[in-house]
Amino acid sequence: MDERYATAVTVADFTRNAAAVRLRIADAARRAGRSPHDVTLLPVSKTVPTDRVRVAIDSGMRMLGENKVQEALRKHGETADLDVSWSIIGHLQTNKARDVASFATEFQALDRLRVAEALDRRLRAAGRTLDVFVQVNTSAEDSKFGMPPEELPTFLEALPSYETLRVRGLMTLALLTPDDARVRECFSLLRALRDRAREDAPDLIGAGELSMGMSGDYEIAVEEGATCVRVGQAIFGARSLPDSHYWPEG
Ligand SMILES: *Cc1c(COP(=O)(O)O)cnc(C)c1O
């Protein structure tokens, strides 16, 4: 938790916070010689009560990220009258695949073929498709989800059999450390993996997007090539739940 992140309550709060993040994204993009338009901001609304989520949507947010399926499904129901879609950014158990297939637009944490298969089966039954990002463990930590980098090429080769899944690119969580250099290494590894995949098998990686960076490190991520940053606290305010609730330690 970080005291710098005040709780956003009003439309003006959300507009100001999102604009501040976008400004810093644009600065980071320019430092790297990139266009700010190549970076999408995905606001992450996990733990935020639905009344405040509705205000955020009123401020113009059209897609929201949630880590846990049940919470996302509940908020989807509670905002069904509004124009918003949902991205699941957290680890998925196969027994939740049907829920994801029923309402989500995007799933950013694909890291096992069993999950791909379960999603595909449910999506076909529902007559839907799903945009997916393959999650890679770039920090070599046992406690994090995502596949080891060396397994990525084989995994990408298997995905075209699941026709309802639209591969958009790769996703990662950097090491949680104040050491910026080590954070940057995680992001540059994901970019290198994307570049290699593009060279070896360009049809398998979609647009080759890179979802990386959160409130504490999104500027580094943009400098390293992020096309999507997932930002919660810097927009909604500090969370009281510790991050270990979302990334169980080993
Ligand atoms: C919560 C979460 C984020 C955003 O973290 P903040 O610190 O709130 O910006 C990004 N990615 C994933 C997978 C998350 O669960």
The ligand as an SDF file (V2000), in Angstrom:
LIG
                    3D

 15 15  0  0  0  0  0  0  0  0999 V2000
   -3.6070   -5.5770   -9.2930 C   0  0  0  0  0  0  0  0  0  0  0  0
   -2.8980   -5.8950  -10.5280 C   0  0  0  0  0  0  0  0  0  0  0  0
   -2.2940   -4.8790  -11.2820 C   0  0  0  0  0  0  0  0  0  0  0  0
   -2.3350   -3.4180  -10.8850 C   0  0  0  0  0  0  0  0  0  0  0  0
   -1.6110   -3.1960   -9.7080 O   0  0  0  0  0  0  0  0  0  0  0  0
   -1.5990   -1.7300   -9.0760 P   0  0  0  0  0  0  0  0  0  0  0  0
   -0.5220   -1.7480   -8.0700 O   0  0  0  0  0  0  0  0  0  0  0  0
   -2.9450   -1.5430   -8.4640 O   0  0  0  0  0  0  0  0  0  0  0  0
   -1.3930   -0.7880  -10.1880 O   0  0  0  0  0  0  0  0  0  0  0  0
   -1.6360   -5.2410  -12.4460 C   0  0  0  0  0  0  0  0  0  0  0  0
   -1.5820   -6.5310  -12.8560 N   0  0  0  0  0  0  0  0  0  0  0  0
   -2.1540   -7.5330  -12.1590 C   0  0  0  0  0  0  0  0  0  0  0  0
   -2.0590   -8.9150  -12.6710 C   0  0  0  0  0  0  0  0  0  0  0  0
   -2.8410   -7.2470  -10.9750 C   0  0  0  0  0  0  0  0  0  0  0  0
   -3.4150   -8.2410  -10.2970 O   0  0  0  0  0  0  0  0  0  0  0  0
  1  2  1  0
  2  3  1  0
  2 14  2  0
  3  4  1  0
  3 10  2  0
  4  5  1  0
  5  6  1  0
  6  7  2  0
  6  8  1  0
  6  9  1  0
 10 11  1  0
 11 12  2  0
 12 13  1  0
 12 14  1  0
 14 15  1  0
M  END
$$$$
